[in-house]
């Protein structure tokens, strides 16, 4: 992982279901990330939900993607 690359982490099934219910969406409605992306943590498979943590100044922003 490069120092400028935001942290990517895989959500477990319980966390991803909680996120989807809070946002009232399905996995198909999440933005996509390719399974060949080098930023993905080891062990990611198609259908996993990925949490991306990006720091801007003092604020920490979270983005979510589904692996395709």
Buried (B, 14 or more C-beta within 10 A) or exposed (E): EEEEEBEBEBBEEEEBEEBBEEEEEEBEEBEEBEEEEEBBEEEBEEEBBBBBEEEEEEEEEEBBBBBB
